[in-house]
Amino acid sequence: MAQDQRTPVILEQHGAIAVITISNPPLNTLSHSVRLGLDRVLTQVMTDSEIKGAVLCGEGRAFCAGADVREFDQAPQAPSLPDIIRLIEACPKPVVALIHGVAFGGGLELALGCHYRLAGSKARLALPEVKLGLIPGAGGTQRLPRLVGIDVAIDLVTSGRPVGADEAAALGLVDALIEGDEIEFAVDFVDRGSTQLPVPLSQRASPEAPPTSVFVDKRASVVRRARGQESPLKALESIEFGLSVPFEEGLRNERAVFQALRTSPQSRALRHAFFAERAVAKIPGLEKTHPRDIQHLGIVGGGTMGIGIAVCALKAGFNVVLLERTLAESTQAREGIEASLQEFVERGRMTSSDHTAACQRLVSDTDYGCLSTVELVIEAVFEDMGIKKEVFRRLDKYAPEGTILATNTSYLNTDEIAAVTARPEDVIGLHFFSPAQLMRLLEVVKGEKTAPHVVATCLAFARRLDKVGVLAGVCDGFIGNRILFHYRKQVDYMLEDGAMPWEIDQAMESFGMAMGPFRVMDQAGLDIGWANRQRLAPTRPRRERYVEIADRLCERGWFGRKSGQGWYVYQADGTVLPNPEVEPIIHTESARHGIERRFFSVEEIQNRVMLAMINEAARVLEEGIALRPLDIDMVKVFGYGFPRWRGGPMHFADETGLDEILKALKDYAMTDDVFWKPSSLLEQLVREGRTFSDLN
Ligand code: NAI
């Protein structure tokens, strides 16, 4: 048995079979030292006459999670991954990939270079490069079609979706599913098959190219799904190109596209999002604070949000007690939760037995006495300070000592709510987004007196719900809604000055937003914004411009989708059309204020919205409401449909150039110095020649 400690690649002999283990924790990424190690041991396998074949595997929970993303910003160093794969294919002895955990990106490409692939029950295989704005760069788009055919290859490469062991076997992506001891199974597999070496994928003929029309359709569907992101289309094109040229030419083209994308703004943005998503959970000062274990959750209020929160908590395995005002409302909430869980079953995302178990973990009642075992309770009653205070007084009386008391308020001051209890250190905001069972963002709102372990526990709770928990401070609207509230004012101004709602929606959707602002308002209900504007009316600065168009719609009872019309009309057959009655209302309002309506280009609409968003976001930072620019980016990406491939508003601002942003703000401020007053943080950064990224 030979072992080498110098590199993170270990070779052990099991009889005549070499077991090569990548040992680069936690995910066995293909860093430069791993590639060097693979190069060395593969050469040993080729030259050592006592070795008949090899098993390639990974230590710990991953086979190999692909390239080391941090190396993307550096110049490539030899040997490259394609070099390693070439070496495997040239090996006259069988090399078999033992995939027991994730084989992602370069990890799967490495496996595709092997002569056979075996999968354990926990295997997950994917080419997720498009999610980082890239395409596979080590033969993935060339070898995969040769193994599983064009349709499957296009699906996997353009979506980046992972497949489990059974699906991988059904697709022909793996040759066998492992039974029993993994290493023993794989060693035995090599031992038995060593006389028949299959033709490496690179030397097999590519599948026959389908008629051009097939690719025209595929292209259209990829473009539709990618919503402005370029890499999925590039991946498709790389597959298409490879069908009509020799393997080596396809590979060269793929590598060239990969290298070009590596330095593209979209890939930079997606990589920023990749790291930011992981960084939000790391809170300076909380590293040593241990989260408490939570098993029992209480929820007060079983409306839209209470139901959604209950569904995601039950799915994640928590026991839930839900309190409503009356027995009828409590029953209704239970029915809503069960029906929503059932939808997951119907979509194949939950088994029937998990559904039954989840329903059994739910207690719905009206009696606060049921809260005797909860460790965390989330209030989700009406957005009304008086009602919320009353609920918190009762929670203070009934919830066991040490229970975390959370509010799901969207805008209200959590410190004021905490003050009605005798334990403000246990009070926190947990701001979920609608629909809570699907939206990934969770703002964790730390009050003036909230204890550090309460924050740490809530961030850990977010992770258990598979949510992205972002720490926020107390202010009206916290991070996300505060920025939203601000740029919606700008949207209203454009409406009164000349743009139509659907023009603004289209402009922002073509920027990459999941939905334009007016569609979002219709979806959420115009009454919510109306109530909020009325609440804020007494404190609105006297010189601030106020547009009443949305109020005019609300006065007519047009609250958006739920009332059948708002900015748009929602027909019974599902058709959505601009509401023809909105246009005259807008014109009347413009005329009433003596405004001569003018044309807004798509570019101007996008600029104004982005500048408003960035300026308010800078203020949110300056006031310490958000810890870092990356927290704001993740709030907008995970809660507000901001295109991930633009990285978030702060990353976008850096890419645009802060000096340019400031200059544009100052230009606009000449016509409205209240709205466009530049944030002092932005001015300071420009003065010092720094960026938002420097504050991360
Ligand atoms: P909702 O009106 O759908 O539900 C509120 C529920 O609370 C009702 O079922 C009501 O019966 C119940 N309730 C009222 N007083 C109660 C009491 N004293 N005890 C027990 N139950 C009581 O409201 P929704 O939309 O679920 O909102 C709840 C909270 O979540 C609000 O603070 C809202 O601002 C916030 N929120 C709402 C979002 C949304 O998109 N709907 C998004 C994020 C937060």
Residues whose N, C-alpha, C, O or C-beta is under 5 A from the ligand:
A	BS01	NAI	V300 G301 G302 G303 T304 M305 G306 L323 E324 R325 E329 A380 V381 F382 E383 N408 T409 S410 F432 F433 S434
